[in-house]
């Protein structure tokens, strides 16, 4: 993952977070998406490093760096991005939606360190915190319900910034049935339909054509075509044997 | 937001969830992204509807629908998508990463109801649950730390499906068979397979499961399902009549 993407240059900074469970959840999310630097500024609970919610990221949470102020926490970062839920808020910085922001962050990561700041659960980032940000981003949420859970917001941001999909080997696909396989299937199905009387009551040639088209529409994998063929043959044998 | 995107056709289905806080968090996330249908199957805690974590989504959580089984929960859905963290797991369904899956889901929402299933925190969805799914999706996470928190996974999926920034104009689709139609088809096919002796020679329970999965993989339109059902009923009648 992430050959070109320099995720080691990304720091997530949690500012004045109240609930240690949210800090653990944030640690888990950043670990899920390949980010390893967590910084905290004035956490409400000194014991946050033990948060049980950091499933699979206990180490990452333990070695997170603690700072007294935002300015110290972002000192080595050349791009500092704030996050906010509030759309109406008076901002002195440019605002980007997350999908617009992520490519800008990825570009910057190639050459420098980036901090993404998340504020406290109740109040978000203060105007003073935002003064250290080059710009601000928001996750596009519904107008009537803007405010996300902190851990979920971190997860969504990491997902969008990492965007592993683009580089991942894409999922495996089953081999698709070829025309010969589909034709065998069609023939045996017709045989059954004839034996059961279905085709008699459902009109000759046009009935056959409908069956042929039906089989083509269903997009069988090769294995599935084989399996259904076995089923139909067994039915055909039984239908035939009893005549 | 989402003029063309028919999010009212999307249902999130939480299967056997243990922690009510995760259910509340899921409710909050789906509400953030404009989804309003939450369904739950066999929740571990009966009192989940009071979960404090559903901040801003308490009503949505309260009126979530409860079901005894996956098959009931998805009966009116014509696309059922499972989610899984495990990449190594042996699956009988096609697997898409979330960024590949989201456009498929959006397209489908234009013409039919879609269920996205999330399994329990410990075990995810069972193979039996997955048998009701057309296909499966995963969030691309780091190989060494695949497993996400449930509420965070729901948030990331909703973010990507809603993708409020980039809405595609959808094209026309055939009406896709819903789960109830597929189950009728499954039942009659099984009946035929039993009558013809196919299921006897191809092992009880696992044979049935293979049939159920096969029918889900084939992506029937409602009309095609109807047509094949007619064929199979005719065969069933003939197979039965001769005994």
Contacts between the chains, C-beta under 8 A, distances in Angstrom:
chain1	res1	chain2	res2	distance
A	1	B	142	6.4
A	1	B	143	7.1
A	25	B	149	5.7
A	25	B	151	7.9
A	25	B	152	6.6
A	28	B	148	7.3
A	28	B	149	5.7
A	28	B	152	7.4
A	29	B	148	7.2
A	29	B	149	7.2
A	29	B	152	5.4
A	31	B	142	7.1
A	31	B	145	4.9
A	32	B	139	7.9
A	32	B	141	4.3
A	32	B	142	6.1
A	32	B	145	5.5
A	32	B	146	7.5
A	32	B	147	7.8
A	32	B	148	5.3
A	32	B	152	7.9
A	33	B	141	6.3
A	33	B	142	6.5
A	34	B	142	4.6
A	53	B	149	7.1
A	55	B	147	7.3
A	55	B	149	7.0
A	56	B	145	4.9
A	56	B	147	6.4
A	57	B	145	7.0
A	97	B	165	5.6
A	99	B	163	7.4
A	99	B	165	4.4
A	99	B	166	6.8
A	100	B	165	7.3
A	139	B	32	7.9
A	139	B	159	6.9
A	140	B	1	7.6
A	140	B	162	7.9
A	140	B	164	4.1
A	140	B	165	5.7
A	141	B	32	4.3
A	141	B	33	6.3
A	141	B	164	7.9
A	142	B	1	6.4
A	142	B	31	7.1
A	142	B	32	6.1
A	142	B	33	6.6
A	142	B	34	4.6
A	143	B	1	7.1
A	145	B	31	4.9
A	145	B	32	5.5
A	145	B	56	4.9
A	145	B	57	7.0
A	146	B	32	7.5
A	147	B	32	7.8
A	147	B	55	7.3
A	147	B	56	6.5
A	148	B	28	7.3
A	148	B	29	7.2
A	148	B	32	5.3
A	148	B	155	7.0
A	149	B	25	5.7
A	149	B	28	5.8
A	149	B	29	7.2
A	149	B	53	7.2
A	149	B	55	7.1
A	149	B	151	6.8
A	149	B	155	7.5
A	151	B	25	7.9
A	151	B	149	6.8
A	151	B	151	7.2
A	151	B	152	5.9
A	152	B	25	6.6
A	152	B	28	7.4
A	152	B	29	5.4
A	152	B	32	7.9
A	152	B	151	5.9
A	152	B	152	5.4
A	152	B	155	3.8
A	153	B	155	7.8
A	155	B	148	7.0
A	155	B	149	7.5
A	155	B	152	3.8
A	155	B	153	7.8
A	155	B	155	5.8
A	155	B	156	5.5
A	156	B	155	5.5
A	156	B	156	5.6
A	156	B	159	4.7
A	159	B	139	6.9
A	159	B	156	4.7
A	159	B	159	7.2
A	159	B	160	7.5
A	160	B	159	7.5
A	162	B	140	7.9
A	163	B	99	7.4
A	164	B	97	8.0
A	164	B	140	3.8
A	164	B	141	7.4
A	164	B	142	7.9
A	165	B	97	5.0
A	165	B	98	7.0
A	165	B	99	3.7
A	165	B	100	7.0
A	165	B	140	5.1
A	166	B	99	7.5
A	168	B	97	6.2
A	168	B	140	5.5
A	170	B	97	7.0
A	170	B	100	6.8
A	171	B	94	7.1
A	171	B	95	4.5
A	171	B	96	5.5
A	171	B	97	6.2
A	171	B	100	7.1
A	172	B	95	7.1
A	173	B	94	6.6
A	174	B	94	6.6
A	189	B	231	7.5
A	192	B	231	7.8
A	192	B	235	5.7
A	193	B	231	5.9
A	193	B	234	7.3
A	193	B	235	7.6
A	195	B	235	8.0
A	195	B	238	6.8
A	196	B	231	7.9
A	196	B	234	4.6
A	196	B	235	4.4
A	196	B	237	7.1
A	196	B	238	3.9
A	196	B	239	7.8
A	197	B	234	6.3
A	197	B	238	6.4
A	198	B	230	7.3
A	198	B	231	5.5
A	198	B	234	4.0
A	198	B	235	7.2
A	210	B	227	7.3
A	214	B	224	5.8
A	214	B	227	6.1
A	214	B	228	6.9
A	217	B	221	7.3
A	217	B	224	6.0
A	218	B	218	4.7
A	218	B	219	7.1
A	218	B	220	6.9
A	218	B	224	6.9
A	219	B	218	7.0
A	219	B	219	6.2
A	220	B	218	6.9
A	221	B	217	7.3
A	224	B	214	5.8
A	224	B	217	6.0
A	224	B	218	7.0
A	227	B	210	7.3
A	227	B	214	6.1
A	228	B	214	6.9
A	230	B	198	7.3
A	231	B	189	7.5
A	231	B	192	7.8
A	231	B	193	5.9
A	231	B	196	7.9
A	231	B	198	5.5
A	234	B	193	7.3
A	234	B	196	4.6
A	234	B	197	6.4
A	234	B	198	4.0
A	235	B	192	5.6
A	235	B	193	7.6
A	235	B	195	7.9
A	235	B	196	4.4
A	235	B	198	7.2
A	235	B	235	6.0
A	235	B	239	7.0
A	237	B	196	7.2
A	238	B	195	6.9
A	238	B	196	4.0
A	238	B	197	6.4
A	238	B	239	6.1
A	239	B	196	7.8
A	239	B	235	7.0
A	239	B	238	6.0
A	239	B	239	6.4
A	239	B	242	8.0
A	242	B	242	4.0
